[in-house]
Amino acid sequence: MSRDSSEEPSDVQRHLQEVMRVTKINDLLRLFISLFLFEICISNIRSRTATGREDYGYSYQFADGRMVHISDQLSLRNALLTHCDRLSNKFLPYLKESLNQRSIVSAVSHLSDGVVRVMLKNDVTVRKARVKTKSNYLNVIVGTKSKPSLRSQFSPSEDAIRIILDGDKRNVTFDFDCFESALGHTLHSLTKDWLEIAFAVYISDICVRRNPDLSRRLHILIPVRHLGTWSKVTTQLERTVSILARDNVRIHFVKKRGKCDPISLLESSPNENECVCLLSGGLDSAAGAAFILEKGLKPLFVSYSPGGILTTIQTGLLAGLAQEKDTTLRRLTVPWQARRTGAYGLVKQKDSLLYQHLRSFFYLSLATAAAVESRCSDVYICENGPTAINPLIAESHVNTRTVHPLFLDYYQTLVRSIFAIPITIRNPFLYKTKGQLSRYLVNRKLTSLIPLTNSCFYYYGIKPYAQQHFDIKDYAGKHDGDCLPCIIRRVSLHYANVPDGYDDYLTDVFNLFDSPVFRTLPDRSLQTLVRIADLLRFAQYLSNLHPHELITHFPDLFPYAQGIDYDKLTEMYRRYSKEILDCFRSKSSQELRHVFGAVLNPDVSHVSV
């Protein structure tokens, strides 16, 4: 595109022109070589994401697993630039000499000589240094093998946690009895390996503390029966786990004593119309259970629970569904417990923005094990689209990837590699909002199931919280009302025209200023206001911005995974934003409308960036 000759050059152009006047050709060549080498290094490091390693090619990243602190990235990038500058100085004479040659053969010869003498010699030195400093660090040890006996192969941390699955010293309770009782046969030894690995990964997530910058290493030693099988998929397993929790994951396998069943015993034709479906006790899983039964499938519902109120919620929901459908439903509940005190007691990490992000790996692994042993080819994990993709709605949030399409894609590939069975992981609600799932239940006259479900983050602490701050004894509800899942639940029920009195919430976020905790817990109330502001601003962006602009502001809105329909995703996000804005505009008090008037005023359509 031509520029008018009368147009004055910009300040940037004038600066570049001045730099070019004073810069010598040698400096330009040296700069070119240095930056060229730097880009090759970054490209090489970035390509290693295929093995689950971090990507230092971006200023920040969550895309492929480990969260890397920006200071670490800048340190490496600066070190690389310095190293490339040194190489550039050494290589420059060879480049200049090649430019003086009259024949191409001679020029290439000089360049090749420089590559061999400068680049390859350096590469050999780096590789030797890497081999010399390699260490098999461990901070999680599964089993009772002593640290001194491990030091010939590994470098166990002094504060490495122990996960002891069996024997007199065991500090967790996780047995195969519930599986074998529900399925009517003994589990295959490869399935036992799979369950123990998934459980060890989950317990590691709970107990290994994060650094102040939220980074963390999970380097786990796990004994397995089928060592050959697991050694082949180690990289796939590490990558799949790291995607969920953004951790630096390394898993080391050693041989475990015990019977190894022939892999051929798992090979058989899948049972028609049978499937495995996860049942968490949430509203989405209730809709998913109804959806699967409507399709005429015969599901085995799988739940996990450490006991307490969650088991009660799941049991009540399934009983209610069975009553509505006038049928008997099969269910497998997998309990587990961890010992917190005594020798090898397991202590939960302190509250963190990234907490229990590997729960879904364990949860989905239970369903997969049931599917393998039941000869079912389909595993259903039902979650609405916005929650499944769960994009960052603001910088103050850290999103989970519980049912993220990329995670499910990697997970399915991993499972098929291990068991050589064409199991498919399905989320039928990827393009649906929670409001649509609520309406699905209402339209099928299953509204009675809604009060039996739970959406709250803090359901386990509702009773003492209600008594302490609301003076309500023996509170029978399950929702605090002001966590993000509770807010989204209220939005969805509003969309489905479910009456207000049909559900329970300690805090009415639409009348937040009248809530007892607004004065008694000002910090919590401020967090709730920020949460509402972030959600409304996000909804307004979704409503007003073009899809190309959305990608710029929220790149994780449109994940790259197999089979994704981006047009359907865009439509789903539009519906989601409309549900949020319509609900808040309809239900908010005058005080709340005053605070968020710029968004809650229907006439406002401008989004400031």
Buried (B, 14 or more C-beta within 10 A) or exposed (E): EEEEEEEEEEEEEEEEEEEEEEEEEEEEBBEEBBBEBBEEBBEEBBEEBEEBBBBBBBEEBBBBBBBBBEEEBEEBBEEBBEBBBEBBEBBBEBBEBBEEBEEEEEBEBBBEEBEEEBBEEBEEEEEEEEEEEEEBBBBBBBBBBEBEEBEEEBBBBEEBBBBBBEEEEBBBEBBBEBBEEBBEEEBBBBBBBBBBBBBBBBBBBBBBEBEEEBBBBBBBBBBBBBBEBBEEBBEBBBBBBBBBBBBBBBBBBBEBEEEBBEBEEBEEEBEEEBBBBBBBBBBBBBBBBBBBBEEEBBBBBBBBBEEEBBBBBBBBBBEBBBEBBEEEBBBBBBBBEBBEEEEBEBEEBEEEEBBBBBBBBBBBBBBBBBBBBBBBBBBBBBBBBBBBBBBBBEEEBBBBBBBBBBBBBBBBBBBBEBBEBEBBBBBBBBBBBBBBBBBBBBEBEBBEBBBBBBBBBBBBEBBEBBEEBBEBEEBEBBBBBBBBBBBBBBBBBBBBEBEEEEBBBBBBBBBBBEBEBBEEBEEBBEBBBEBBBBBBBBBBBBBBBEBEEBBEBBEBBBBEBEEBEEEEBBEBBBBBBBBBBBBBBEBBBEEBBEBBEEBBEEEEEEBEE
